[in-house]
Amino acid sequence: MLLRRASQVFAGAKIAVRGGTMKATNSTLVPSHSCSTHGPSIDRHMTTRNDTTKAPEHSEFYKKIHQHYSRDGDLMNTIRQGLESSPDVKDTSNLKPKDLAPVDAFHSRGRAATMELCELALHEGVNLSSRTRLLDVGCGLGGTARYLADTYECHVMGIDLTQEYITVGNELTQKVGLSDKVELKCANALHMSVVDPESFDVVWTEHVQMNIPDKLGFYQEIADKMKPGAHLVFHDVFFGSNTNENVSCPVPWAQEESMSQLAAVNEIQNAMKQAGLQILSWQDKTKPTVEYFTQVAAKIASNGPPPLGIHLLMGPTARDKLRNHVANLQNGRTTIVMGVAVKS
């Protein structure tokens, strides 16, 4: 019931982004189309490498991914305007990592989820300290990387496929004074040639593998960069228990069917095992995600969208993406999981 209310609110309040300013407008519910990820075009049980995922960055698949996440070179200006308009940012000339949290934590439940993931990691014996070399795979704007560096003094390298995220992320890192601890580079998570093998104590990933068809290849590449005994800390979206309905698109990670490469829970667990990663903790976080979006929906219904938020990263279809994300969770089509694994 709570999540259904959230879905209804997202459907009724369109989030418009024009030149960095946002407004809530009335809108009829636009029927979502299906990410037919249960259909014959994608083998949900495939854990071996395939030609699609070996395609170079200029392939049609990667072009779609770039187009989905890029904001045509205007992202920094959009974020700057959001910062200047936000009542929570006191001094834009002296930014702190927490000032950026509404926009640079591009995953379900934002910074709160990252903090919870840190607690889980520490509970499982993961070392987060000034002695830790940490790789953030799919770092986006570098929000999690900066949080880990600022909070635990980790030395973090972040990689992401989207060059605009890396460019903007490095600028934001410089603005908050963390360039000595955080370095962001553009790279493909399946071919991290910019990263040395067996060089990291911890690999971190939040909401990344949904765009990667080759799950085994993804976790093998991660394991290759981990020292023996190193930990993988993850927070991700997978198929839910409802296998009778297709996932509705667009969603935050996919505008259309071919971009959404979700996998079943057992497929992910098998891929990790085959990659030499032993799962220490696996926690379903769908319920708190439901509660989070319910609160977000209530705030939007009362006050409209905030000047600074992840909707700035999702463009003019932000409303539809959030609405479908909520509906998919509500109907059991998707699930959210946090966990920790160790390289054996």
C-alpha positions in Angstrom: 0.0 0.0 0.0 2.8 2.4 0.9 4.6 1.8 -2.3 1.5 2.0 -4.4 0.9 5.5 -3.0 4.5 6.4 -3.9 3.9 5.1 -7.5 0.8 7.1 -7.8 2.5 10.3 -6.7 5.4 9.9 -9.1 2.8 9.3 -11.8 0.9 12.5 -11.0 3.8 14.9 -10.6 6.0 15.3 -13.7 9.6 16.3 -13.0 10.7 18.7 -15.6 14.3 19.8 -16.1 15.0 22.9 -18.1 18.3 24.7 -17.9 18.9 23.3 -14.4 15.6 24.5 -12.9 12.9 22.1 -11.9 9.1 22.4 -11.5 6.3 20.0 -10.7 3.5 20.1 -13.3 0.3 18.1 -13.6 0.5 15.3 -16.0 -1.7 12.4 -17.1 -0.2 9.0 -16.5 1.7 8.0 -19.6 1.5 4.2 -20.0 4.9 2.6 -19.4 6.3 0.2 -21.9 7.8 -3.1 -20.9 11.5 -4.0 -20.7 10.8 -7.4 -22.0 13.8 -8.8 -20.2 12.0 -12.1 -19.7 11.7 -12.5 -23.4 13.7 -14.5 -25.9 16.2 -11.7 -26.7 18.0 -12.1 -23.4 19.1 -15.4 -21.8 18.5 -14.8 -18.1 20.6 -17.8 -17.2 23.7 -17.0 -19.2 26.8 -16.5 -17.2 29.4 -17.0 -20.0 31.0 -14.3 -22.0 29.2 -13.4 -25.3 29.8 -11.2 -28.3 27.5 -8.4 -27.1 29.6 -7.7 -24.1 32.9 -8.0 -25.9 31.8 -5.2 -28.3 34.0 -2.1 -28.2 32.8 1.1 -26.8 31.8 2.4 -30.2 29.2 -0.4 -30.6 25.5 0.3 -30.7 25.0 -1.2 -27.3 27.6 1.1 -25.6 26.4 4.1 -27.7 23.0 3.6 -26.1 24.5 3.4 -22.6 26.5 6.6 -23.2 23.4 8.4 -24.5 21.3 7.3 -21.6 23.7 8.7 -18.9 25.2 11.7 -20.7 23.6 15.1 -20.4 25.1 16.6 -23.5 28.0 18.3 -21.7 25.7 20.4 -19.6 25.7 18.4 -16.4 28.2 20.5 -14.5 26.2 23.7 -15.2 23.0 21.9 -14.1 24.5 20.8 -10.9 26.0 24.2 -10.2 22.5 25.8 -10.7 21.0 23.2 -8.3 23.7 23.9 -5.7 23.0 27.7 -5.9 19.3 27.1 -5.6 19.4 24.6 -2.7 18.6 26.0 0.7 20.8 23.3 2.3 24.0 24.6 0.6 25.3 27.5 2.6 28.4 28.4 0.6 29.0 27.2 -2.9 32.5 28.5 -2.9 33.4 26.2 0.0 31.6 22.9 -0.7 31.6 19.9 1.5 31.0 16.3 0.4 27.7 16.3 2.2 26.5 19.2 0.1 26.7 17.0 -3.0 25.0 14.0 -1.5 21.5 14.7 -3.0 22.8 14.5 -6.5 26.0 12.4 -6.5 24.6 9.3 -4.8 22.8 7.9 -7.9 21.3 4.7 -6.5 18.3 3.7 -4.5 18.1 5.5 -1.0 21.1 7.6 -1.9 23.7 8.4 0.8 21.7 6.6 3.5 22.1 3.4 1.6 25.9 3.9 1.2 26.2 4.5 5.0 24.2 1.4 5.7 26.5 -0.6 3.3 29.5 0.7 5.1 28.1 -0.6 8.4 27.5 -4.0 6.8 31.0 -4.1 5.4 32.6 -3.3 8.7 30.5 -5.9 10.4 31.8 -8.5 7.9 35.4 -7.5 8.7 36.1 -5.2 5.8 38.9 -2.8 6.5 37.9 0.8 5.7 40.8 3.0 6.8 43.7 5.2 5.5 45.5 1.9 4.7 42.7 0.8 2.3 43.1 0.9 -1.4 39.5 0.8 -2.7 38.2 0.5 -6.3 34.7 1.9 -7.0 33.4 0.2 -10.1 30.7 2.2 -11.8 31.4 5.3 -9.7 29.2 7.7 -11.5 29.9 11.2 -10.3 32.2 9.8 -7.5 29.8 10.4 -4.6 30.5 7.1 -2.9 34.2 7.4 -3.6 34.3 10.9 -1.9 32.2 9.7 1.0 34.6 6.8 1.7 37.6 9.0 1.4 36.2 11.7 3.6 34.7 9.4 6.2 37.3 6.6 6.4 40.3 8.2 4.7 40.4 5.4 2.1 42.4 5.9 -1.1 39.8 5.4 -3.8 40.0 4.9 -7.6 36.6 5.2 -9.3 35.9 4.0 -12.9 32.9 4.6 -15.0 31.9 4.2 -18.6 30.5 7.7 -19.0 33.1 10.3 -19.7 30.9 13.2 -18.6 30.5 11.6 -15.2 34.2 11.3 -14.8 34.9 14.9 -16.0 32.3 16.4 -13.7 33.2 14.0 -10.9 36.8 15.0 -10.9 35.8 18.7 -10.8 33.5 18.1 -7.8 36.3 16.1 -6.1 38.6 19.1 -6.5 36.0 21.5 -5.2 35.6 19.6 -2.0 39.4 19.2 -1.5 39.7 15.4 -1.9 41.8 15.1 -5.0 44.7 13.7 -2.9 42.5 10.7 -2.0 40.1 10.2 -4.9 40.9 9.6 -8.6 38.2 9.0 -11.2 38.9 7.4 -14.6 36.9 6.5 -17.6 36.9 2.7 -18.2 34.7 -0.2 -19.1 33.9 -2.5 -16.1 34.5 -5.5 -18.3 37.9 -4.3 -19.5 39.5 -2.3 -16.7 42.9 -1.9 -18.4 43.6 1.3 -16.3 43.6 -0.8 -13.2 46.5 -3.1 -12.1 45.6 -6.7 -11.3 45.5 -7.7 -7.6 46.0 -4.2 -6.4 42.9 -3.4 -4.3 41.9 -4.3 -0.8 38.2 -3.6 -1.4 36.1 -3.3 -4.5 32.8 -1.4 -4.2 29.9 -1.3 -6.6 26.4 0.2 -6.3 23.7 -0.2 -8.9 26.0 -1.0 -11.8 25.6 -4.5 -13.2 22.1 -3.8 -14.5 23.6 -2.5 -17.8 26.1 -5.4 -18.1 24.9 -8.6 -19.9 28.0 -10.6 -19.1 27.7 -11.2 -15.3 30.4 -13.8 -15.1 32.8 -11.5 -17.0 31.9 -8.6 -14.7 32.7 -10.5 -11.5 35.8 -12.1 -13.0 37.2 -8.7 -13.9 36.4 -7.5 -10.4 38.1 -10.5 -8.8 41.1 -10.0 -11.1 41.7 -6.5 -9.5 41.3 -7.8 -5.9 44.2 -8.9 -3.7 43.9 -12.4 -2.3 41.5 -12.1 0.7 40.1 -8.8 -0.5 36.4 -8.0 -0.2 33.7 -7.1 -2.7 31.0 -4.8 -1.3 27.8 -4.5 -3.4 24.4 -2.9 -3.6 22.4 -3.8 -6.6 19.1 -4.5 -8.4 18.2 -8.0 -9.6 15.1 -9.7 -10.9 12.5 -10.3 -8.2 10.4 -13.3 -7.4 7.6 -12.3 -9.9 8.8 -14.0 -13.1 5.4 -13.7 -14.8 5.6 -10.0 -15.5 8.1 -8.0 -17.5 10.0 -5.2 -15.9 8.5 -1.8 -16.9 10.7 0.8 -18.7 12.1 3.4 -18.6 13.9 2.9 -15.3 16.8 4.9 -13.9 19.3 2.5 -15.6 17.6 1.9 -18.9 15.5 3.9 -21.3 14.5 0.8 -23.3 14.5 -2.9 -23.2 17.9 -3.7 -24.7 19.7 -1.6 -22.1 18.2 -3.4 -19.1 20.3 -6.4 -18.4 18.9 -7.6 -15.1 19.7 -11.1 -13.8 18.1 -13.6 -11.4 19.5 -13.8 -7.9 20.7 -17.4 -8.4 22.5 -16.3 -11.6 24.4 -13.6 -9.8 25.3 -15.9 -6.9 26.6 -18.5 -9.3 28.6 -15.9 -11.3 30.2 -14.7 -8.1 31.1 -18.3 -7.1 32.5 -19.1 -10.5 34.6 -15.9 -10.3 36.2 -17.1 -7.0 34.1 -14.9 -4.7 32.6 -16.3 -1.5 29.5 -14.6 -0.4 29.6 -13.6 3.3 26.4 -11.6 3.5 23.3 -11.3 1.3 20.6 -9.0 2.5 17.3 -8.1 0.8 16.8 -4.4 1.0 13.6 -4.1 -1.0 11.4 -3.1 2.0 13.5 -0.1 3.2 13.7 1.0 -0.5 9.9 0.9 -0.6 9.8 3.1 2.5 12.3 5.5 1.1 10.5 6.1 -2.1 7.2 6.5 -0.2 8.8 9.4 1.8 10.3 10.9 -1.4 6.9 10.8 -3.1 5.2 12.5 -0.2 7.8 15.3 -0.2 7.4 15.8 -3.9 3.6 15.9 -3.6 3.8 18.6 -0.9 6.7 20.7 -2.1 7.6 19.7 -5.6 11.0 18.3 -6.6 14.0 19.8 -4.8 16.5 21.9 -6.8 19.3 19.4 -6.2 18.6 15.6 -6.6 19.2 12.6 -8.8 16.4 13.7 -11.1 19.0 16.1 -12.6 20.9 13.0 -13.8 17.9 11.4 -15.4 16.7 14.2 -17.7 13.1 14.9 -18.8 12.0 11.2 -18.3 12.9 11.3 -14.6 9.3 11.0 -13.5 8.6 8.0 -15.6 11.9 6.3 -14.5 11.1 6.7 -10.9 7.5 5.7 -11.3 8.5 2.5 -13.0 11.2 1.7 -10.5 8.7 2.0 -7.8 6.1 -0.2 -9.6 8.6 -2.9 -10.4 9.6 -3.2 -6.7 5.9 -3.1 -5.7 5.0 -6.0 -8.0 8.0 -8.1 -7.2 9.5 -7.8 -10.7 12.8 -6.5 -9.1 14.5 -6.7 -5.8 17.3 -4.7 -4.1 20.2 -6.5 -2.4 23.2 -5.5 -0.3 26.0 -7.9 0.4 29.7 -8.6 0.9 31.9 -11.3 -0.7 35.6 -12.3 -0.2 38.1 -13.4 -2.8 39.0 -17.0 -1.9 
